[in-house]
Amino acid sequence: RTTREVELTDAGRSLATRLPRVLDDLDATLQDVAGMATGLRGRVRVASIPTLAANLMPECIALCHELHPGMELMLLDRVQNATLASVLSGEVDFGVVIDPEDREALTCETILTEPFYLACPLSHRLARKRTVNWTDLKGESLVLLDHASGSRRLIDEALSAQQVQYTVAQEVGHSTTIFRMLEAGLGVSVIPKLALPPQGLAGLAVRPLTPQIGRHVMLVHRRNRALSPLAQTAWQLVEQLGREQFYARDWTRSHGNLYQAIRMEKTMIGLLLLLIVAVAAFNIVSTLVMVVTDKKADIAILRTLGATPRQILATFMVQG
């Protein structure tokens, strides 16, 4: 502390990192004691690497809101090392990462395994193949994720195991940057499947690599810290969607606004048709009543002449 400013000490910065989590735990405990909270009400913090944060976690958060409205799933989008650090420090309840190298202090559970793919410009020689062998990458210039990514270690190991000699043209932090560099003709790339956008890559070819080598996506939490019931529910939710990998998602959820609009239109058309039928029925009944009222004198004459009700009815139906 000086006369002009106040700075946190190292101990203060460490406490500031953990304090929000402690306050949340205290708030949840007080709610439980007061009977205001259930096992599915509160906040769960989850850290995830970028590719999974973009392609797996949004569906998990949406499903969490749908199934457990009282649960708030907070996502921290971080690189692999920062995600693991958040888990070990207790800043988050659990993390979604790629097979960590050091698991001594972690409890890990694999939820899916996804293969690596080759991405290259459409004009590249490898784009003409249906599948590409790892050895076909010999001599190529590769644009790869940097070492902050959990996938980079696995890609290097795979290339080394296949005895592929290559040069690294660029190392970047995000898969989107890789795609832009490939479009500019700066080389080819090895990327995990979940890094591919659902709508595909215009201007780039994507081919499976053989033999198939993949990365394990895992849920991790501190070994010496049990998950709360709330966090355990979130863990199981992410695990379920991860294991399904290509989960079923009907269009009512993927195009929710369109579905609601169609449903509203269907309801309005139904109401209009019901109103039209009701008006038509009223007109028919009122017309019949008016006709009968108007023909009372004629009916009386026919009855006087000895006509039966059946004959009168037939006369009205034929003659009008």
Protein Blocks (a to p, Z undefined) as FASTA:
>chain_A
ZZkbccddfklmmmmmmmmmmmmmmmmmmmmmnopacfkbccddddddfklmmmmmmmmm
mmmmmmmmmbccddddddfklmmmmmmnomambdcddddfblmlpccddfbdcddddddd
fkbmklmpmbdcfklmgoiacddddfkbmklmmmmmmmmmnopacddfbacfbfklmmmm
mmnonaccdddfklpcfkbpehiacddddddddddddddddfklccdfklmmmmmmmmmm
mmnopacddfklmmmmlmmmmmmmmmmmmmmmmmmmmmmmmmmmmmmmmmmmmmmmmmmm
mmmnopafklmmmmmmmnZZ
